[in-house]
């Protein structure tokens, strides 16, 4: 398992923060019985769209404005996952290649070396290290030409949403990097902070080498074991140069802390990382490493390659940690245009739903991640999607396994409700905090007798109190689902 994937919990909070607005609910909808706790929670305070359905006989056990259109936030990733599984299959791997039109004579590659990203949603430093190691293994120690990262498939990608637009100049988050087909580590700089002696500055380096790959300003002070760790980290960009601003303290009782902050230009970040990896392996490049905006020459042949983990593994990371970068990259992978566009990718997903999921109702996706405020669907639509995937026996186990149970899932905010509820549901959540609070949750449940059901709840708050609270929202869902699980 890669270092980045082992440290996905460090990205969880950042990926869960989304920003946007919501569209109004559809007129003419009515309430229905069966979900008293959720109806009481929402009555006069929050807009709601909710539905609970058994999957063997399609009986609706409860609904509340089930066809009202509200934002799904990160539940958008359920649509991405379903469409990607249908198109590629659970075992599909994305291949990243090093290509060249030159010739290898002795230990020298004469010509340019091109990096073809291949659509991998989660390329990490380890995968790029593997590519460089393959060059080393065939004896190349000098490239008489350039190393060019081919960004033409869909880059540089426009920022589309305010989070990513703001991140072009500064960011304190890990979820808001621009997209690039040659990105590494989800478009994030990874910096490691290691305590030294109390009163002394902590040691700061790259997570993958002895020095930091970007300039660092400020220090993190080392404090004794009796004090708490609190680190401030913000990436700022001036004149195209990323700089990490550090402050705060780290306790000697804590091990190394890894900080993930989005880069302003993921392609340029990858170029810097690749330049460093080549140097570590004593491979010199006469023409340097840079980003290439054009298509790779058709005459280029493969020099080295690395496969991504299977799609089913990528979906576990994407859904568990609500990884926006992975979701939008997969959406781009489904685009039919060249270069790929987000609009073409989301159109493919919308068409997949309209052609395969009867009675879904309206669906609007402007991104796969849910970062775009225009995304909208209904609880009924989500339940019909989950119903459809449940009956795809070759795909359902992958989707189900990629969700998490409140009992022991990675997300602490879902660990509420009755013991029966926590052990018998698998869920995906979505969160918005600006400009109004939104909490969305959908998934599957198993009843006491072993039957399957699906549910979806979309809640939208207002500007000002009362505020949506995850523990309260999940407790209300638990209060309604627990008797359904027990009695069916």
N, C-alpha and C positions, 0 to 999 in steps of 0.2 A: 504494500500500500504506500503511495507516495506521501512525502512530507506534507504537501498541500492538502491532500485528502484526509490525512490524519488530523489536520488542523482546521477542517471545515467548521467545527464548533466555534472557532474564533471569528468566523465570517457570519455566523448565524444572525446575530443581532442586526448587523448592517444590512444583510439581504432582506430582513423582515420589514425594514422601514421603507414604506412607499409613500409617494405624494401624488395628489390629484384631486379631482372633483367628481361628483356623481351626477348622473342624469336623473330627471324626475321619474317616478314610477308611472306605470301605465294607468290611464283612467279606467274606471268602470270595473275594477276588481273588487272582490268581496272576501271577507274572512270565512274560514271554515273551522269546524271543531277539530279536536284531537291534539292540540298543542297548547294547553292552558298556561303553562309556565312561560313559554315564549310570548304568547299573546299578552299576558300580564306585564312582562318585561317591556314590550314594545309599545303598549297602548298609550297613545298621546305623547310618547317620548322619542321613539325611534321608528323609522320606516323599516318594514320587514318583508322579506319574501322567504317562505319556508315550505318544505314538503318532506314527508316521510312515506316511503312506499316499500311494500314487500316485493321481492324480485321473482318469486315463483308464480304468483298469480296476479301481479301488478296492482294489487289492492292498495289504495291510498289510505293510510291510517291517520294522517293528519296533514293539514296544510293551512297556510295563512298567506294570502296574497301571492300564491305560488307562481303566478305568471307575471308578476311585476318585475320590471327591469331595474336592477341595481348593479353596482359595480361588483365584479367578482374579485378584484384585487389579485392576489396571488393564486386564487383558484383558476385563473387563466391558464396556469401551468398544467392543469388537468386536461385541457383541450390540446395543448402542445404535446403532452405525453401520449395521449390517445392517438392523435394523428401520426406522430412519429413512429409509434409501435406498429400502426397499420401499414405505414409506408416502408419502413426499413426492417422491422422485425426485431425481437429482443436481442439477438446475437450479432446484430450489425456492428461493425467496427469502422471508424473513420481513419483513413490512412494519411499521414503527413509524410511528404517525400522531399528529399534533396535531389534536384534535377540539374543536369548540365549538358551543354552542347560541346563542351571541351573534351580533351583527351587526357588520360592519366598516363604519364611516362615516368617510371621510377617512383619517386615520392612526391611528384608535383602534379597537380591538376592544372592544366593549361586551359583557361576559360572561366566563365562566370559560373557560380553555383547558385541555383535558385531554390528558395524555400516555398513549397506548395502546401498551404495549410490543410486542405482536404476536408474542412468542415468539422473537425473535432471540437466538441463543445467544452472540453476541459483539458487542453494541453497544459502541461506543467513543466517546470524546469527539468524534472527528471526525464521527461520524454525528449526534450531538446538535448539533454546530456547524452541520451542513448544515440541520437543521430550523430553527434560529434564523435562519440566513441566508435561508431561504425566507420567514420572517416579514418580515425586513428588505426583501426584494426586492419584496413586495407593498405595501410602504409603512407597515407597522405599526410605530409607535414608542411606543405606550402600550397596555397591557392594563388596562381598567377592570374588574377582577375578579381572580380567582386563577388561578395556574398549578398544576394538580393532577395528580400522578403516580398513575395508577390502578394500585394494587397488588392489587386484588380477584382477578385471575385465579388467583393462588396465594400470596398473601403476607399477613402476613409468614410465611415458611416456617419450620417448626420445625427445630431444629438436628439432630435425628435421630442424629448421630454425635458422639463425644467431641471430635474436632478442631474441629468447628464450634461446639459448645457452649462450649468453652474460648475460642474466638476472639471470643465476644461480649464478653469483658472484656479480652483481650490477645492479640496474635499477632505472631510474627516471621516469618510465612510469607505466601505469596501464594495458596495453594490452598484455604484453609479459610473463605472468606466464605459467609455465608448466601445462599440463593437469593432472587431477586426478579425479577418480570417487567419491571421498569424499571431494572435494574441497568446500570451502565456500567463498562467496563474490567474485566470479570469480578469485580466487587465489590471492586476494589482502588483504594486511593489511590496515585497515581504521583507521586513526589517526585524532583526532580533536584538532584544535588549537583555543583557546579562548583568546581574548584580556583581559588584566587586567587594570593596571594603566599605563599611559605614563611613559616610562623609565624603566618599570619593565618587566621581562620575561613573555611571554604569558603562559597560562596554557595548558599543553599538556596531552591528555589522549586517551584511546581507544574511538572509536565512540560509543561503547556499554557498557562502564563501567568507573569507576572513575580513572583507571590507564591505562598506556600504556601497551599493551601486548608484545611489543618488546623493547629492550633497545634503548634509545634515547641519541644522542650526539649533542651538540650544543644547541642553544636557538633561539627563535623567539622573538624579542623585540617588546613591545607594543609602538605605537606612537600615537600622538593625531589625532583628526578627520581630520585635514587639510592635513595629509600626506597619501600617497598611500600605499596599502598593496602589498607586494612582498615577497613570501615565497619560499625558496629553500628547496627541500626535495629529498633525494636520499637514497635508501636502499642499504646497502653493506652487504656482507656475508663473515665472516671469521670463519674458523673451524666449519662450519655448523650453525653458529648463525647469524641471521638477526639483523641488527642494522639500525635505521633510523637516518640519518645525517640531521640536521635541521639548517637553517640560515634565515636571512632576518627579515622582520618586518610585523606587522599586525596593522591596524588602529582601534582605538576605535569606529570608525563609522561603522565598519564591524562586522557582527555577527560571530559566529563560522565558521571556515573554515575546511572542511573535505578533507583530503589528502588520495588518494588511490595510493599505490605502491605495485607492484607485489611481492609476497614472493618467496624466492628461492626454497621452497619445500612446495607446497600447502597442502599436506597431514599432514606434521608436524605442519603447521599453524592451520589447523582444529583441530588437537589434542590439541594444546594450548588453542584455543577458547573453545573447549568442556570441557577441564579441568577447565577452569575459570567458565563456565556456571554451571557445576556440583557443584563447590564450592559455587557459589552464592545461590544455592538452598539447601545448607547444605546436599549434597549427597557425602559421602566419598567413595573412591575407594581404596581398600587395595593394588591392583596390579598396579595401575596407568593407564594412558591413552597412547596408542602408536599405531603405524601403523602396520597393519597385512598383510603380503604378500600372505597368502594362502586363499583358498576358505573357505567360511563359512561352518561349518559342516551341513550336510543335515538334521540332527536331530534337528537343532535349530528351535525354534518357535518364533513367533512375540511377542514382549513385547510392542512396541509403533511404530507409523508410522505417516508420514506427507506427504501429496500430494503436488506436485508442482502446480502452476497456470496452466490453460490450455495452450496447445501448442500455440494457437493463441495469447495469451498474451505474451508468451516468444518471439514469432517472432516479435512482435511490438518493444520490447526492443532490440532484436538482430539487426533488420534492421535499426531502427531509430538511434541507437547509434553505429552501425557497431561493435558489440561486438564480438571480435575474439574468446574469450574463449567459449562463448555460441555456436558459429558456429562450432568450432572444437569438442566440446562435443557432439552436435547433430550428427555430422559426425561419431563419435565413436559409438553412439547409433545405427547407421545403419550398423555397421560392422557385418559380418557373422562369424568372427573368434573368438576363445576363447583362450587366452585373445584377446580383441578387438585391432585392429590396424587402424591407419589412412589410410593405403593403402587399407584395406578391406572396410572401410567406403566410401572412395572416389570411389572405384570400384563399389559399390552399386549405388552411385549417377550417375556415368557414364552409367551404365547399364540401370538405370531408364530412362535416356535421350535417349539412343540409341533404346530402345524398345517402347518408347511412343511419341517421338517428331520427326516426319518425317522430313527429309531434314535438320536436325540440322547441320550436318557436324561434323568435328573433335572437340573433347573436351578432355582436359587433366586437371585433378584436382589432385594435390598433397596434398591439404588441403581444408577444407571447408571455412576457414577464408579468404583465399587469401594472407596469409603471405608468402607462398612459391612462389618463383619467377617462377617456372615451370608451374604454372596454365596458361592455354591459351584457348581462344575461339574466336569467331568472333561476329561482330554486328548482322550478319544474324542469327547465332546460338541463341543469346540472344533473338532476336525478335521472333524466332520460339518457344522458350520456353515460352515467355510471351503470345504468341498466344495460345499455348496449354493450359496454365493455365486459360486463359480467357474463354475458352470453357469448363472448369471443373467448372460448376456452383456451385458445393458444396464446392469448395476450393477457387475459385477466390476471393470472398469477403474478406477472411482472408489475402491473399497475398496482395491484393490491399490496404487494411486498414493498413498493416504494413509498407507501404512506406510513404513518406512525400511529402507535396506540398511546393514549394518554398515560397508561400505566407505566411505561418505561421508554417512551419516545424521547428524542433528543431535545424537543422544545419544552421547556419548563412551564410555559404559559398555558399548556393544555392539560396539565395534571390536576384536574379538578373533577368533581362529580362523584357519583357513587362508585363503589368498587366494581359492581357489575357493569356499569357504563364504561369505566376505564379499561376493563379487560376485554370488552366485547365490541369495540369500535376501532376502525382504522380511518384516520382523518388526514385532510390537508386543510390548512388555514390560510387566510389572507388578512392583512392588516393595513389600514390607512389611519393616519393621525392628523393630516392636514389636507384641506382646510377644515374638514369635519371628521369625526371618528367613524371608522368602519370596521366591523368585525364579520368575517365570512368564514364559514366552515362547512365542509362537505365530506362524505365518505360512505363507508359500508359498515353494517353491523350484523352480528350473528345473534340469533335468539337463543333462548335456553334449550329449545328443541333442535337447534342446528340449522334453522332456516336463515336465509340471507335477506337483507334489506339494504336500502340506500336512503340517504337523507342529504339535504342541503339547507343551510340557513344563511341568509344575507341580511345584515343589520346596518343601517345608516343612521348616524346621529345628526345633530344639528350644531350650528355655530354657537357654542356656549353650553352650560350645564343643562341637563345631566350628561355626564360623559360616559361613553361606552367603556366597560371594564371587562377584560377577558374572563377573569374568574366568575363574575356574575353571569356573563353570557353563557359560558360553558355549563355552569350550574343549572341554569334554566333549561338548556338543551338536555342535560342529564336527567333532570326531573321529568321531562316529557318522554325521553327515550327509554329510561330504565323500566317502567312498567310494560312498554312495548316489547323490550327484550325478554323480560321475565314471562310474559303471558302468551307469547307466540311461538 
